[in-house]
Amino acid sequence: MTSRNYEHEHRDSAERKYSYDFDDILRQFMMRTFNPMLPQGRALEMGCYLGAFTTMLAQRFLDLTVIEAAADLIDHVRSHVAPHVRFSHSTFETFKTDEKFDAIFMIHTLEHLDDPELVLRKMNRWLSSTGRLFLAVPNANAASRQIAVKMGLISHNSAVTPAEYEHGHRRTYRFDTLERDAVAAGLRPIHRGGVFFKALANFQFDRLLADGLIGQDYLEGCFQLGMQYPDLCATIYLVCEGGTAHVTDS
């Protein structure tokens, strides 16, 4: 396995921004989707980036632990969230704990991992007996991505572009491949869905929002339409319970 520079991967490059304003909007819709399914108790977030999702989780969970491999991101997020949030500077692969969690969140992170099944098995072991894993990834079949393929900008729906690879992406998931990895790790998917019907690229959403050409009513429409067409959404997700493979670390 090649060495990863986690301090570098989350930063903007000349070819591609890492994050757009649209990403924060999408996280809000994800939290809205997950909220009715959230359990009470202890929570674990796998990776925090700039802390937008961490902030929402901290409002919901009084016992929240965050694992993050980039020290500069921990420093940034720690200064913006409530003091009850605990941080562990570690990769997922090397992190060890005997604690059990009632809710584990991995949001737009699984696609970055060199060995997703290994980390999914670890999270399976960390779930409490009634715990739930909330697993969300960018969707290879999003309408915007399929349009990019037809335009010749991307070779195929699940391709990883050079700019995506530079930012740490190692794969692009569809429903079937996401479920394959979860089941292979011994997890039991109990719910699946999509968040936000997406026909435009992130930078296009940012520009239209900045120019006032679309507003909250349009975003709400895309969110509602995504419930009808999950396979065309920006994000796909699984909610999983622990399965028979509550195994020791590999």
C-alpha positions, 0 to 999 in steps of 0.5 A, a space after each residue: 500500500 502506498 503512503 497517503 498524504 491526508 494533509 494534502 488530499 483535502 486541499 484544492 488543486 489547480 484542476 478541481 476544488 475539493 469542496 463547494 457550497 453545494 456540499 454543505 447544502 447536501 449535508 443538510 439534506 442528508 441529516 434531514 434524511 437520517 434524522 428519523 432513523 437516528 438512535 439515542 446514545 453514543 456516536 462515532 464520526 469517521 472523518 470530519 473534513 471542515 466540520 459541517 456534519 460534525 456540527 450537526 451531529 454534536 447538536 444531536 449527540 452529547 457523546 460524540 467521537 471523531 476519527 480524523 487522519 489530518 491534524 489540520 482538520 482536527 485543529 480547525 473543527 475542534 475550534 468550531 464545535 462544542 467542547 464535548 466532541 472528542 477527537 482521535 488523530 488516527 487513520 481508520 485502519 490503525 484506530 483501536 477501541 473497546 468502546 461500542 457506539 449506537 450510531 456510526 457515520 461515514 459520510 462521503 469517505 468510504 470511496 477514499 479508502 484503500 481497503 473499504 472492507 477492512 474498515 467496514 468490518 472494524 465499524 461492524 465490531 464497534 457497533 452496539 447490539 442495537 447500533 446503526 451505521 449510516 453510510 453515504 457515498 457520492 453516486 456513480 449514477 447521479 444524473 449529472 455524472 451520466 450527463 458528463 459521460 454522454 458529453 465525453 468528460 468522463 469515460 464511464 459512470 463509475 470512473 475515478 478521474 485524475 482530479 478525483 484520485 488526487 483528492 483521495 478517491 479510490 472508487 466511485 460507488 453504485 448501489 450494487 457495489 456499495 451493498 456488496 462491500 457492506 454485506 462482505 463486511 458482515 453488515 446487514 443493510 436495513 434501509 437504502 435510498 438517495 439524497 437530492 436529485 442532481 442534474 448539474 455539477 457542483 460548480 454549476 449549483 454554486 454559480 446558480 445559487 450565487 446569481 440568484 437563479 435558483 433558491 430554496 424552493 428549487 433545492 427542496 424540489 430536487 430533494 423531494 424528487 430524489 425520493 422518487 429517483 434515488 438512483 439519480 441522486 447526488 448521494 446514495 446511502 445505506 443504513 446498516 445494523 451489525 451482522 454476524 461478522 463482529 470480528 476482531 481487527 484484521 
